[in-house]
Amino acid sequence: MNSPDQKAKAVPYRPRRAALNWVDYLVIAATALTFAAVVAANNPHAARAQTTSTIIPAAELPAQVSAPGEQSGLIKARIGLALAGR
């Protein structure tokens, strides 16, 4: 390859630029924050640490005004009006 009169030249070492740029660091930070938020939202120990939940007794629940079957004509009329308005 090299003829005897050619000598190998020394190439000066140049450090490569950073493999990651600032956008990569932003993506890594956003991923870490998202992961932390998901873990905090789904922490099973946080549910145990809460006091007893407030349960509304049946006597305090609001009374139902009517059954849905009684107003089926009204529901159909509203659907018809919504479709006619398009």
C-alpha positions in Angstrom: 0.0 0.0 0.0 2.5 2.6 1.1 5.6 2.9 -0.9 8.8 2.9 1.1 9.4 6.6 0.7 6.0 7.6 2.2 5.8 7.7 5.9 2.6 7.5 8.0 1.6 10.9 9.3 0.4 11.3 12.8 -3.1 12.6 13.0 -3.7 14.9 16.0 -6.4 13.7 18.4 -9.6 15.8 18.3 -12.1 15.2 21.0 -15.5 14.5 19.6 -18.3 16.9 20.4 -20.8 15.9 23.0 -23.0 13.0 22.0 -26.1 14.6 23.4 -27.2 18.2 22.7 -29.6 20.3 24.7 -32.7 18.9 23.1 -31.7 15.5 24.1 -31.4 16.7 27.7 -34.8 18.3 27.6 -36.4 15.0 26.4 -34.6 13.1 29.1 -35.9 15.6 31.7 -39.4 15.5 30.4 -39.4 11.7 30.4 -38.1 11.6 34.0 -40.8 14.1 35.2 -43.5 12.1 33.4 -42.4 8.9 35.0 -42.3 10.5 38.4 -45.8 11.9 38.0 -47.2 8.5 37.0 -45.5 6.8 39.9 -46.8 9.5 42.3 -50.3 9.2 40.9 -50.4 5.4 41.2 -48.6 5.1 44.6 -50.5 2.4 46.4 -49.1 3.5 49.8 -50.7 6.9 49.5 -54.2 5.4 49.4 -53.5 3.5 52.7 -52.2 6.7 54.4 -55.5 8.5 53.8 -58.1 8.6 56.5 -61.4 6.7 56.1 -63.3 7.7 53.0 -66.5 9.7 53.4 -69.4 7.5 52.4 -72.8 9.1 51.9 -75.5 7.2 53.6 -78.5 6.2 51.5 -80.8 8.5 53.5 -78.7 11.5 52.4 -78.7 10.7 48.7 -80.9 12.9 46.5 -84.1 11.3 45.4 -84.4 10.4 41.7 -87.0 12.5 39.9 -88.0 10.0 37.3 -87.0 6.9 35.5 -85.3 7.2 32.1 -88.0 5.2 30.5 -90.6 7.8 31.3 -88.8 10.5 29.3 -87.9 8.5 26.2 -90.0 10.7 24.0 -88.3 13.8 25.3 -84.9 12.2 24.6 -86.0 11.2 21.1 -87.2 14.8 20.5 -83.9 16.3 21.6 -82.0 13.9 19.3 -84.3 14.9 16.4 -83.8 18.6 17.1 -80.0 18.1 17.2 -80.0 16.2 13.9 -82.3 18.8 12.3 -80.0 21.6 13.3 -77.1 20.3 11.3 
